[in-house]
Amino acid sequence: MSNSDFDKNGLDSYGIHWLQYAAFAVSGFAIFTTWAFFYDERFHNFVMNIFRVINCSGFNCNGAF
């Protein structure tokens, strides 16, 4: 990582910390997946199938499906 635009404190030339960029990316992903869960039936079914696998693995999903 010697070729980086961040200084030793993790700030770029605008004064933004690298973790702020990571938080922005995670927030965007969370917003998109929440939207997809409620408005895309295929994605909703995909998530519910994952919950069923987790439930069958011994975890309790509290009636998630």
Backbone as CSV, one residue per row, in Angstrom:
resi,resn,N_x,N_y,N_z,CA_x,CA_y,CA_z,C_x,C_y,C_z
1,MET,0.811,-1.192,0.000,0.000,0.000,0.000,0.856,1.259,0.000
2,SER,1.989,1.207,-0.592,2.825,2.405,-0.627,2.280,3.440,-1.610
3,ASN,1.511,3.004,-2.619,0.934,3.931,-3.584,-0.496,4.271,-3.157
4,SER,-0.635,5.104,-2.130,-1.941,5.440,-1.573,-2.101,6.947,-1.512
5,ASP,-3.327,7.396,-1.654,-3.615,8.824,-1.545,-3.966,9.230,-0.121
6,PHE,-3.846,8.309,0.822,-4.148,8.590,2.220,-2.846,8.823,2.981
7,ASP,-2.887,9.760,3.929,-1.699,10.015,4.738,-1.635,9.009,5.891
8,LYS,-0.684,9.214,6.800,-0.482,8.253,7.887,-1.662,8.227,8.862
9,ASN,-2.498,9.264,8.869,-3.680,9.297,9.725,-4.925,8.768,9.029
10,GLY,-4.797,8.362,7.769,-5.926,7.820,7.031,-6.763,8.858,6.319
11,LEU,-6.249,10.078,6.157,-6.999,11.151,5.505,-6.526,11.326,4.073
12,ASP,-7.457,11.651,3.174,-7.068,11.957,1.806,-6.872,13.464,1.657
13,SER,-6.699,13.920,0.426,-6.409,15.341,0.195,-7.585,16.256,0.562
14,TYR,-8.811,15.710,0.631,-9.985,16.502,1.000,-10.244,16.476,2.502
15,GLY,-9.488,15.691,3.234,-9.675,15.581,4.671,-10.687,14.528,5.074
16,ILE,-10.996,13.605,4.166,-11.964,12.553,4.440,-11.209,11.288,4.831
17,HIS,-11.602,10.697,5.940,-10.966,9.479,6.431,-11.405,8.299,5.576
18,TRP,-10.538,7.297,5.436,-10.871,6.152,4.591,-12.066,5.389,5.132
19,LEU,-12.266,5.419,6.446,-13.393,4.701,7.025,-14.726,5.360,6.662
20,GLN,-14.714,6.670,6.370,-15.932,7.332,5.910,-16.345,6.808,4.533
21,TYR,-15.357,6.527,3.682,-15.670,5.929,2.387,-16.254,4.532,2.571
22,ALA,-15.691,3.768,3.486,-16.196,2.415,3.748,-17.611,2.476,4.308
23,ALA,-17.873,3.417,5.220,-19.213,3.554,5.797,-20.225,3.948,4.726
24,PHE,-19.832,4.796,3.809,-20.716,5.196,2.713,-21.058,3.988,1.838
25,ALA,-20.067,3.162,1.537,-20.305,1.983,0.708,-21.219,0.986,1.416
26,VAL,-20.992,0.761,2.700,-21.835,-0.170,3.461,-23.261,0.363,3.563
27,SER,-23.413,1.664,3.777,-24.747,2.263,3.850,-25.489,2.109,2.525
28,GLY,-24.803,2.352,1.428,-25.422,2.184,0.116,-25.843,0.751,-0.135
29,PHE,-24.997,-0.200,0.260,-25.341,-1.612,0.109,-26.547,-1.975,0.967
30,ALA,-26.603,-1.454,2.196,-27.734,-1.738,3.089,-29.035,-1.160,2.540
31,ILE,-28.974,0.040,2.002,-30.173,0.654,1.422,-30.657,-0.147,0.219
32,PHE,-29.733,-0.550,-0.635,-30.115,-1.320,-1.819,-30.710,-2.669,-1.440
33,THR,-30.077,-3.389,-0.507,-30.590,-4.710,-0.146,-31.933,-4.608,0.570
34,THR,-32.132,-3.564,1.364,-33.437,-3.371,2.007,-34.506,-3.117,0.957
35,TRP,-34.204,-2.259,-0.015,-35.147,-1.995,-1.090,-35.445,-3.289,-1.859
36,ALA,-34.400,-4.032,-2.192,-34.580,-5.256,-2.977,-35.384,-6.293,-2.208
37,PHE,-35.184,-6.371,-0.895,-35.928,-7.352,-0.094,-37.426,-7.091,-0.163
38,PHE,-37.838,-5.825,-0.141,-39.258,-5.504,-0.118,-39.878,-5.343,-1.502
39,TYR,-39.090,-5.058,-2.542,-39.676,-4.755,-3.849,-39.289,-5.725,-4.966
40,ASP,-38.390,-6.649,-4.710,-38.015,-7.633,-5.722,-38.331,-9.023,-5.180
41,GLU,-39.307,-9.666,-5.780,-39.784,-10.945,-5.254,-38.710,-12.029,-5.308
42,ARG,-37.908,-12.045,-6.367,-36.857,-13.066,-6.471,-35.810,-12.896,-5.376
43,PHE,-35.410,-11.651,-5.093,-34.438,-11.409,-4.034,-35.042,-11.748,-2.671
44,HIS,-36.308,-11.409,-2.477,-36.998,-11.736,-1.229,-37.001,-13.254,-1.004
45,ASN,-37.329,-14.002,-2.044,-37.327,-15.469,-1.930,-35.920,-15.999,-1.677
46,PHE,-34.920,-15.392,-2.296,-33.534,-15.793,-2.085,-33.143,-15.618,-0.617
47,VAL,-33.474,-14.479,-0.035,-33.151,-14.216,1.372,-33.919,-15.161,2.282
48,MET,-35.163,-15.401,1.970,-35.957,-16.298,2.803,-35.424,-17.730,2.736
49,ASN,-34.916,-18.146,1.586,-34.288,-19.464,1.487,-33.020,-19.537,2.335
50,ILE,-32.275,-18.458,2.380,-31.097,-18.422,3.250,-31.517,-18.546,4.707
51,PHE,-32.593,-17.860,5.094,-33.097,-17.979,6.464,-33.524,-19.414,6.768
52,ARG,-34.127,-20.096,5.795,-34.539,-21.482,6.011,-33.325,-22.376,6.222
53,VAL,-32.264,-22.164,5.469,-31.047,-22.953,5.637,-30.450,-22.701,7.015
54,ILE,-30.419,-21.449,7.440,-29.893,-21.124,8.764,-30.755,-21.774,9.842
55,ASN,-32.072,-21.749,9.671,-32.976,-22.335,10.649,-32.781,-23.843,10.712
56,CYS,-32.552,-24.465,9.573,-32.331,-25.909,9.549,-30.957,-26.283,10.100
57,SER,-30.092,-25.298,10.261,-28.766,-25.551,10.800,-28.747,-25.527,12.325
58,GLY,-29.888,-25.314,12.944,-29.947,-25.311,14.390,-30.168,-23.947,14.997
59,PHE,-30.151,-22.887,14.186,-30.442,-21.557,14.687,-31.944,-21.319,14.649
60,ASN,-32.428,-20.432,15.476,-33.852,-20.127,15.497,-34.059,-18.754,14.869
61,CYS,-34.823,-18.700,13.774,-35.077,-17.439,13.085,-36.328,-16.741,13.608
62,ASN,-36.890,-17.204,14.699,-38.076,-16.608,15.309,-39.233,-16.497,14.326
63,GLY,-39.462,-17.524,13.553,-40.581,-17.537,12.623,-40.416,-16.575,11.473
64,ALA,-39.208,-16.443,10.937,-38.949,-15.473,9.883,-39.605,-15.843,8.566
65,PHE,-40.021,-17.096,8.397,-40.648,-17.468,7.127,-41.986,-18.091,7.336
